[in-house]
Amino acid sequence: MKTIFNNSERAELIERIELLTPNNTAQWGKMNVYQMIKHCTIWNDWVLGRNKHHYKQEFLGKIFGKMALKGMIKDDKPLKKNVPAGIFAVKDNMGQVDAAQKKNWMEQIESYGHYSNPDFVHDFFGKMETEQIGIFVYKHMDHHLRQFGV
Protein backbone atom coordinates (compact mmCIF):
# COMPACT_ATOMS: atom_id res chain seq x y z
CA MET A 1 0.00 0.00 0.00
CA LYS A 2 1.20 3.46 -0.84
CA THR A 3 1.56 5.77 2.15
CA ILE A 4 2.55 9.39 2.69
CA PHE A 5 5.04 8.10 5.25
CA ASN A 6 7.17 6.45 2.55
CA ASN A 7 9.98 8.63 1.16
CA SER A 8 9.54 7.46 -2.43
CA GLU A 9 5.79 8.10 -2.40
CA ARG A 10 6.32 11.61 -1.02
CA ALA A 11 8.91 12.26 -3.75
CA GLU A 12 6.48 11.01 -6.41
CA LEU A 13 3.72 13.35 -5.16
CA ILE A 14 6.12 16.30 -5.11
CA GLU A 15 7.19 15.60 -8.70
CA ARG A 16 3.54 15.57 -9.73
CA ILE A 17 2.80 18.83 -7.86
CA GLU A 18 5.68 20.47 -9.75
CA LEU A 19 3.94 19.56 -13.03
CA LEU A 20 0.81 21.56 -12.15
CA THR A 21 0.22 24.78 -14.05
CA PRO A 22 -2.65 27.27 -14.17
CA ASN A 23 -3.63 25.57 -17.45
CA ASN A 24 -4.45 22.20 -15.86
CA THR A 25 -8.19 21.56 -16.03
CA ALA A 26 -10.26 19.21 -13.93
CA GLN A 27 -11.06 15.81 -15.40
CA TRP A 28 -14.01 15.68 -12.99
CA GLY A 29 -15.56 17.81 -10.25
CA LYS A 30 -16.17 21.54 -9.93
CA MET A 31 -12.83 22.81 -8.61
CA ASN A 32 -10.32 24.71 -10.67
CA VAL A 33 -6.60 24.10 -10.10
CA TYR A 34 -6.31 27.06 -7.71
CA GLN A 35 -9.18 25.76 -5.57
CA MET A 36 -7.72 22.25 -5.54
CA ILE A 37 -4.31 23.42 -4.35
CA LYS A 38 -5.92 25.62 -1.70
CA HIS A 39 -8.17 22.72 -0.62
CA CYS A 40 -5.20 20.35 -0.31
CA THR A 41 -3.06 22.78 1.68
CA ILE A 42 -5.86 23.64 4.11
CA TRP A 43 -6.65 19.92 4.45
CA ASN A 44 -2.98 19.07 5.11
CA ASP A 45 -2.77 21.76 7.79
CA TRP A 46 -5.76 20.06 9.43
CA VAL A 47 -4.17 16.59 9.37
CA LEU A 48 -0.76 17.89 10.41
CA GLY A 49 -2.28 19.75 13.37
CA ARG A 50 -1.41 23.26 12.26
CA ASN A 51 -3.59 26.33 12.90
CA LYS A 52 -5.20 24.87 16.04
CA HIS A 53 -8.03 22.97 14.42
CA HIS A 54 -10.80 21.65 16.60
CA TYR A 55 -11.13 17.89 16.12
CA LYS A 56 -14.51 16.28 16.54
CA GLN A 57 -16.15 13.33 14.83
CA GLU A 58 -19.63 14.03 13.48
CA PHE A 59 -22.58 11.86 14.51
CA LEU A 60 -22.97 9.87 11.27
CA GLY A 61 -19.26 9.20 11.32
CA LYS A 62 -19.60 7.57 14.71
CA ILE A 63 -22.02 5.11 13.13
CA PHE A 64 -20.46 4.53 9.70
CA GLY A 65 -16.97 6.07 9.84
CA LYS A 66 -14.80 3.06 10.69
CA MET A 67 -16.54 0.88 8.11
CA ALA A 68 -16.19 3.54 5.40
CA LEU A 69 -12.51 4.07 6.21
CA LYS A 70 -11.75 0.35 5.96
CA GLY A 71 -13.44 0.26 2.57
CA MET A 72 -11.38 3.21 1.32
CA ILE A 73 -7.96 2.00 2.43
CA LYS A 74 -8.27 -1.77 2.04
CA ASP A 75 -6.46 -1.81 -1.33
CA ASP A 76 -4.60 0.40 -3.80
CA LYS A 77 -7.71 1.53 -5.69
CA PRO A 78 -7.82 5.32 -6.07
CA LEU A 79 -10.53 7.29 -4.28
CA LYS A 80 -13.78 7.62 -6.20
CA LYS A 81 -14.37 10.67 -8.37
CA ASN A 82 -16.74 13.48 -7.35
CA VAL A 83 -16.55 12.95 -3.59
CA PRO A 84 -17.65 16.22 -1.92
CA ALA A 85 -14.90 18.35 -0.35
CA GLY A 86 -17.03 18.94 2.76
CA ILE A 87 -15.85 21.61 5.18
CA PHE A 88 -12.67 22.05 3.13
CA ALA A 89 -14.45 23.21 -0.02
CA VAL A 90 -12.85 26.40 -1.34
CA LYS A 91 -15.43 28.86 -2.68
CA ASP A 92 -12.97 31.51 -3.90
CA ASN A 93 -12.24 30.57 -7.50
CA MET A 94 -10.42 33.69 -8.64
CA GLY A 95 -6.98 33.05 -7.15
CA GLN A 96 -3.85 32.45 -9.15
CA VAL A 97 -1.68 29.35 -9.08
CA ASP A 98 1.82 30.44 -8.17
CA ALA A 99 5.16 28.98 -7.11
CA ALA A 100 4.58 29.91 -3.45
CA GLN A 101 1.37 27.86 -3.23
CA LYS A 102 3.01 24.85 -4.81
CA LYS A 103 6.07 25.26 -2.56
CA ASN A 104 3.83 25.34 0.54
CA TRP A 105 2.07 22.16 -0.58
CA MET A 106 5.36 20.39 -1.31
CA GLU A 107 6.74 21.40 2.10
CA GLN A 108 3.61 19.97 3.72
CA ILE A 109 4.16 16.69 1.86
CA GLU A 110 7.78 16.62 3.09
CA SER A 111 6.68 17.28 6.68
CA TYR A 112 4.81 13.97 6.75
CA GLY A 113 8.31 12.45 7.00
CA HIS A 114 8.20 13.40 10.69
CA TYR A 115 4.43 13.31 11.28
CA SER A 116 3.31 13.72 14.86
CA ASN A 117 -0.26 14.73 15.58
CA PRO A 118 -1.65 12.38 18.22
CA ASP A 119 -4.73 14.62 18.60
CA PHE A 120 -5.93 14.14 15.01
CA VAL A 121 -9.54 12.98 14.69
CA HIS A 122 -11.07 12.85 11.22
CA ASP A 123 -14.48 14.54 11.16
CA PHE A 124 -16.11 11.42 9.64
CA PHE A 125 -13.72 8.49 10.22
CA GLY A 126 -12.86 9.42 13.81
CA LYS A 127 -9.59 8.52 15.51
CA MET A 128 -7.28 6.86 12.99
CA GLU A 129 -4.20 4.68 13.38
CA THR A 130 -1.01 6.28 12.01
CA GLU A 131 -0.87 3.65 9.25
CA GLN A 132 -4.45 4.51 8.22
CA ILE A 133 -3.60 8.22 8.14
CA GLY A 134 -0.60 7.53 5.90
CA ILE A 135 -2.60 5.55 3.36
CA PHE A 136 -5.54 7.95 3.38
CA VAL A 137 -3.40 11.09 3.02
CA TYR A 138 -1.55 9.54 0.07
CA LYS A 139 -4.86 8.55 -1.58
CA HIS A 140 -6.31 12.04 -1.02
CA MET A 141 -3.29 13.78 -2.58
CA ASP A 142 -3.20 11.27 -5.46
CA HIS A 143 -6.95 11.78 -6.03
CA HIS A 144 -6.58 15.51 -6.57
CA LEU A 145 -3.46 15.27 -8.68
CA ARG A 146 -5.18 12.72 -10.93
CA GLN A 147 -8.19 15.04 -11.02
CA PHE A 148 -5.95 17.56 -12.80
CA GLY A 149 -4.14 15.09 -15.03
CA VAL A 150 -0.81 14.80 -13.23
C-alpha positions in Angstrom: 0.0 0.0 0.0 1.2 3.5 -0.8 1.6 5.8 2.1 2.6 9.4 2.7 5.0 8.1 5.3 7.2 6.4 2.5 10.0 8.6 1.2 9.5 7.5 -2.4 5.8 8.1 -2.4 6.3 11.6 -1.0 8.9 12.3 -3.8 6.5 11.0 -6.4 3.7 13.3 -5.2 6.1 16.3 -5.1 7.2 15.6 -8.7 3.5 15.6 -9.7 2.8 18.8 -7.9 5.7 20.5 -9.7 3.9 19.6 -13.0 0.8 21.6 -12.2 0.2 24.8 -14.0 -2.7 27.3 -14.2 -3.6 25.6 -17.4 -4.5 22.2 -15.9 -8.2 21.6 -16.0 -10.3 19.2 -13.9 -11.1 15.8 -15.4 -14.0 15.7 -13.0 -15.6 17.8 -10.2 -16.2 21.5 -9.9 -12.8 22.8 -8.6 -10.3 24.7 -10.7 -6.6 24.1 -10.1 -6.3 27.1 -7.7 -9.2 25.8 -5.6 -7.7 22.3 -5.5 -4.3 23.4 -4.3 -5.9 25.6 -1.7 -8.2 22.7 -0.6 -5.2 20.3 -0.3 -3.1 22.8 1.7 -5.9 23.6 4.1 -6.7 19.9 4.4 -3.0 19.1 5.1 -2.8 21.8 7.8 -5.8 20.1 9.4 -4.2 16.6 9.4 -0.8 17.9 10.4 -2.3 19.7 13.4 -1.4 23.3 12.3 -3.6 26.3 12.9 -5.2 24.9 16.0 -8.0 23.0 14.4 -10.8 21.6 16.6 -11.1 17.9 16.1 -14.5 16.3 16.5 -16.2 13.3 14.8 -19.6 14.0 13.5 -22.6 11.9 14.5 -23.0 9.9 11.3 -19.3 9.2 11.3 -19.6 7.6 14.7 -22.0 5.1 13.1 -20.5 4.5 9.7 -17.0 6.1 9.8 -14.8 3.1 10.7 -16.5 0.9 8.1 -16.2 3.5 5.4 -12.5 4.1 6.2 -11.8 0.3 6.0 -13.4 0.3 2.6 -11.4 3.2 1.3 -8.0 2.0 2.4 -8.3 -1.8 2.0 -6.5 -1.8 -1.3 -4.6 0.4 -3.8 -7.7 1.5 -5.7 -7.8 5.3 -6.1 -10.5 7.3 -4.3 -13.8 7.6 -6.2 -14.4 10.7 -8.4 -16.7 13.5 -7.3 -16.6 12.9 -3.6 -17.7 16.2 -1.9 -14.9 18.4 -0.3 -17.0 18.9 2.8 -15.9 21.6 5.2 -12.7 22.0 3.1 -14.4 23.2 0.0 -12.9 26.4 -1.3 -15.4 28.9 -2.7 -13.0 31.5 -3.9 -12.2 30.6 -7.5 -10.4 33.7 -8.6 -7.0 33.1 -7.2 -3.8 32.4 -9.2 -1.7 29.4 -9.1 1.8 30.4 -8.2 5.2 29.0 -7.1 4.6 29.9 -3.4 1.4 27.9 -3.2 3.0 24.8 -4.8 6.1 25.3 -2.6 3.8 25.3 0.5 2.1 22.2 -0.6 5.4 20.4 -1.3 6.7 21.4 2.1 3.6 20.0 3.7 4.2 16.7 1.9 7.8 16.6 3.1 6.7 17.3 6.7 4.8 14.0 6.7 8.3 12.4 7.0 8.2 13.4 10.7 4.4 13.3 11.3 3.3 13.7 14.9 -0.3 14.7 15.6 -1.7 12.4 18.2 -4.7 14.6 18.6 -5.9 14.1 15.0 -9.5 13.0 14.7 -11.1 12.9 11.2 -14.5 14.5 11.2 -16.1 11.4 9.6 -13.7 8.5 10.2 -12.9 9.4 13.8 -9.6 8.5 15.5 -7.3 6.9 13.0 -4.2 4.7 13.4 -1.0 6.3 12.0 -0.9 3.7 9.2 -4.4 4.5 8.2 -3.6 8.2 8.1 -0.6 7.5 5.9 -2.6 5.6 3.4 -5.5 7.9 3.4 -3.4 11.1 3.0 -1.6 9.5 0.1 -4.9 8.6 -1.6 -6.3 12.0 -1.0 -3.3 13.8 -2.6 -3.2 11.3 -5.5 -6.9 11.8 -6.0 -6.6 15.5 -6.6 -3.5 15.3 -8.7 -5.2 12.7 -10.9 -8.2 15.0 -11.0 -6.0 17.6 -12.8 -4.1 15.1 -15.0 -0.8 14.8 -13.2 
